[in-house]
Structure formats: C-alpha cells, structure tokens
Amino acid sequence: MDNYTILECPNCGGSDFIEIGPHKQRCAYCGTVVTLPAEAERATVECPHCGAENERDAALCHNCGRPLAAWPQSTRQERDPALVSLLVTAATTFFVPVPVIGPVAGLYLGYKALRKARSGGPGSEKLAQVAIAAAWAALLLPVCALAISSGMHAAQSIYEWLRVLLPGS
C-alpha cells in the first residue's frame, strides 16, 4: 500500500493516509476513510447554456443564472392523463350538483389523453379508452334512466286513461 499525503484528515487533523481503493484513503491515525476526487475531475464545470465556467458545487450559472447540468432537473413524475380523466369523471359525477359537467370534462380529458397516447406521449391508450367509456356511461346513464322513467310514467298514464275509458275491461 502506498502512503499519500493530503492536506489533513477532517476527523483528527492527521496528514498520513493509506490507499485502500480507487480514490479512497484511510487516515493512518484515526482510520477515517476519505474519498478523493478523481484526477480527471475539474474544479469547474461548464454551463450547458452559455458555456461559462462555474465552480463545481454551484447550482446556478454565475453568467446566465440558469441551472447547471450537474444538478438534477425536476424529479416530478408526470401522471397518466387518462388516469386523471378517469378520476375527474368519477369524482365530479358524484359530487358536482350539475350531473353533466363531470362527464363532459371527463370526455374532453379522455379524448385529449387518447390523442397524446397515440402520438407517443405519456399515458396508456387502453386506459384512455376506458376513461372515455366511463365518461360516456356517466353522461348517458342519467339520460337513459330519465327516458325509461318518463316512458313508464307515460305507460302508466295510458293504462289509467284506458281503465277510465273502458271500465269493464
């Protein structure tokens, strides 16, 4: 093992180190492991936007103010638009006093999600189709129920009218 001398140990202040692996040394006095930067690593990084040199630990470019590539960009995961459509349809169908608003919003979002999925964007085409079917069902079921109810009332009215008209039947 080769001995290396660096400035000082962050734990005890010692200056004698023993190499234990690539870019790793152990303090000969207290045993603290110190990771050294690779020789190829530069002290500065280049801004991907304007090309200015910045300190390695800088978050923003000192020249243009934009984020440096070394920092992770947004870790926010995008939700499947079809799932959003399905949730909007379900939630608004039952909790909005006007029953048409939820399914119409769900249809709009469902067809938009389907277009995105078919163009290679985020989301599932099958889930978008399910969301569209659910929105149509939520829109048409009350209409069908009203039509059936109206039809039954009409049939009952006709029956009552015939019973009065033809009492012996």
C-alpha positions as CSV (number, residue, x, y, z in Angstrom):
1,M,0.0,0.0,0.0
2,D,1.3,3.4,-0.9
3,N,1.3,6.3,1.6
4,Y,-0.3,9.5,0.3
5,T,-0.2,12.9,2.0
6,I,-3.1,15.2,1.7
7,L,-3.9,18.5,3.4
8,E,-5.3,17.0,6.6
9,C,-7.9,14.4,8.0
10,P,-11.3,16.0,8.6
11,N,-11.6,14.0,11.8
12,C,-8.2,14.2,13.6
13,G,-6.2,16.6,11.5
14,G,-3.6,13.9,10.7
15,S,-1.7,14.1,7.4
16,D,-0.7,10.4,6.8
17,F,-3.0,8.3,4.6
18,I,-3.0,4.8,3.3
19,E,-4.7,4.0,-0.1
20,I,-7.5,1.5,0.3
21,G,-9.1,1.7,-3.1
22,P,-9.6,3.9,-6.1
23,H,-9.8,7.5,-4.9
24,K,-10.2,6.3,-1.3
25,Q,-7.7,6.7,1.5
26,R,-7.7,5.8,5.2
27,C,-6.2,8.1,7.9
28,A,-3.2,6.3,9.4
29,Y,-4.0,7.9,12.8
30,C,-7.8,7.6,13.3
31,G,-8.9,5.3,10.5
32,T,-11.3,7.8,8.9
33,V,-11.9,7.0,5.2
34,V,-11.5,9.9,2.9
35,T,-12.8,9.9,-0.7
36,L,-10.7,11.9,-3.1
37,P,-11.9,13.4,-6.3
38,A,-10.8,11.7,-9.5
39,E,-7.7,13.2,-11.1
40,A,-9.8,13.8,-14.3
41,E,-12.4,15.8,-12.4
42,R,-12.0,19.5,-12.9
43,A,-12.6,22.1,-10.2
44,T,-15.1,23.9,-12.5
45,V,-18.0,22.9,-14.8
46,E,-19.1,24.4,-18.0
47,C,-22.6,25.8,-18.2
48,P,-24.6,23.9,-20.9
49,H,-26.5,27.1,-21.8
50,C,-23.9,29.8,-22.2
51,G,-20.5,27.9,-21.8
52,A,-19.3,30.0,-18.9
53,E,-17.0,28.2,-16.3
54,N,-18.6,27.8,-12.9
55,E,-17.5,26.3,-9.6
56,R,-18.3,22.6,-9.4
57,D,-20.7,23.0,-6.5
58,A,-22.6,25.9,-7.9
59,A,-26.3,25.3,-8.5
60,L,-26.8,28.2,-11.0
61,C,-24.6,29.6,-13.6
62,H,-22.9,32.9,-12.5
63,N,-23.2,34.2,-16.0
64,C,-26.7,33.4,-17.2
65,G,-28.4,32.3,-14.0
66,R,-29.7,29.0,-15.4
67,P,-29.4,25.6,-13.6
68,L,-26.2,23.7,-14.2
69,A,-26.2,20.2,-15.7
70,A,-24.6,18.7,-12.6
71,W,-27.8,19.4,-10.6
72,P,-30.7,17.1,-11.1
73,Q,-33.6,18.5,-13.0
74,S,-37.2,18.1,-11.9
75,T,-37.9,14.7,-10.3
76,R,-41.6,15.2,-10.6
77,Q,-43.3,12.3,-12.3
78,E,-46.0,13.1,-14.8
79,R,-49.3,11.4,-14.1
80,D,-51.0,9.4,-16.9
81,P,-53.6,11.9,-18.4
82,A,-56.0,9.0,-18.9
83,L,-56.0,8.3,-15.2
84,V,-56.6,12.0,-14.5
85,S,-59.6,11.8,-16.9
86,L,-61.0,8.8,-15.1
87,L,-60.6,10.4,-11.7
88,V,-62.2,13.6,-12.8
89,T,-65.2,11.8,-14.3
90,A,-65.7,9.6,-11.2
91,A,-65.3,12.4,-8.7
92,T,-67.3,15.1,-10.4
93,T,-70.1,12.7,-11.4
94,F,-71.0,12.1,-7.8
95,F,-70.0,15.3,-6.1
96,V,-71.0,18.1,-8.6
97,P,-74.7,19.2,-8.4
98,V,-74.9,19.6,-12.2
99,P,-74.6,15.9,-13.4
100,V,-73.4,16.9,-17.0
101,I,-70.3,18.9,-16.0
102,G,-68.2,16.0,-14.7
103,P,-68.8,13.6,-17.6
104,V,-68.2,16.3,-20.2
105,A,-64.9,17.3,-18.5
106,G,-64.0,13.6,-18.4
107,L,-64.8,13.2,-22.1
108,Y,-62.6,16.2,-23.0
109,L,-59.7,14.9,-20.9
110,G,-60.2,11.4,-22.1
111,Y,-60.0,12.2,-25.8
112,K,-57.0,14.5,-25.1
113,A,-55.3,11.7,-23.3
114,L,-56.0,9.3,-26.2
115,R,-54.5,11.7,-28.7
116,K,-51.4,12.0,-26.5
117,A,-51.1,8.3,-26.1
118,R,-51.5,7.6,-29.8
119,S,-48.9,10.3,-30.7
120,G,-46.3,8.6,-28.5
121,G,-46.7,10.8,-25.5
122,P,-47.1,9.7,-21.9
123,G,-50.0,7.5,-20.9
124,S,-51.8,4.4,-21.9
125,E,-54.1,4.2,-24.9
126,K,-56.2,1.4,-23.3
127,L,-56.7,3.4,-20.1
128,A,-57.7,6.5,-22.2
129,Q,-60.3,4.3,-23.9
130,V,-61.6,3.1,-20.5
131,A,-61.8,6.7,-19.3
132,I,-63.8,7.8,-22.4
133,A,-66.2,4.8,-22.0
134,A,-66.7,5.7,-18.3
135,A,-67.3,9.3,-19.2
136,W,-69.9,8.4,-21.9
137,A,-71.6,6.0,-19.4
138,A,-71.7,8.7,-16.7
139,L,-73.2,11.1,-19.3
140,L,-75.7,8.7,-20.8
141,L,-76.9,6.7,-17.9
142,P,-78.9,9.5,-16.3
143,V,-80.4,10.3,-19.7
144,C,-81.4,6.7,-20.2
145,A,-82.8,6.5,-16.7
146,L,-84.9,9.6,-17.3
147,A,-86.2,8.3,-20.6
148,I,-87.2,5.0,-19.0
149,S,-88.8,6.8,-16.1
150,S,-90.7,9.1,-18.5
151,G,-91.7,6.1,-20.6
152,M,-93.0,4.2,-17.5
153,H,-94.9,7.3,-16.4
154,A,-96.4,7.6,-19.9
155,A,-97.4,3.9,-20.0
156,Q,-99.0,4.2,-16.6
157,S,-100.9,7.3,-17.7
158,I,-102.1,5.5,-20.8
159,Y,-103.2,2.5,-18.6
160,E,-105.1,4.8,-16.3
161,W,-106.7,6.6,-19.2
162,L,-107.8,3.3,-20.8
163,R,-109.1,2.0,-17.4
164,V,-111.3,5.0,-17.1
165,L,-112.4,4.8,-20.7
166,L,-113.1,1.1,-20.7
167,P,-114.3,0.3,-17.2
168,G,-115.5,-3.2,-17.9
169,S,-112.2,-4.5,-19.3
